[in-house]
């Protein structure tokens, strides 16, 4: 019986399809690294300095 090669073939195709789907799942239109909205940012040069 050729059960073992059939199982290996199905497993290989499943892994291949999984890799393709994982590449398609990542949407390239969105940036990968987005700035943290709560992180402190340096003051911009156009902003006036705070009065002390």
N, C-alpha and C positions, 0 to 999 in steps of 0.2 A: 504494500500500500504506500502511496505517496502522500501521506498526511503531513509528515514533517516538512518537506519542501514547500507544500502549500501554505502551511502556517508561517514559515519564514518569509514567503513571498507576500502574504497578506500583511505581516508585520512591517516589512520593508516599505510597502506602498502606504501603510498608515502613517509611518514616521515621515515619509516624504510629503504626504499631503498635509501633515501637521506642521511641518516646517514652512510650506508654502502659505498655509493659512495664517501662521504667526507673522510672516512678513507682510501679508496683506492687511492684517489686523491693525498694525501700527499706521496711523494716519500721518503721512508726511507733510500735510498742510499745517499742522500745529507744531510750534516749537517744542523741542524736547525739554529744554531748561527754561523755566519761567521764574522770574524774580519773586522772592517771598514778599507778599504784600505787607507783612508786619516787620520786615527787616528795616533797621534804621538806614537812611540813605544820606549821602553827603549833600549839603546844600548846593543848589545850582548856582552858577556864577551870576545869573540874571536876577536871582532873588535878593532882596535887600537884607543886609545883616540885621540880626535882632538887636533892639535897643536895650541897653543894660541900665 
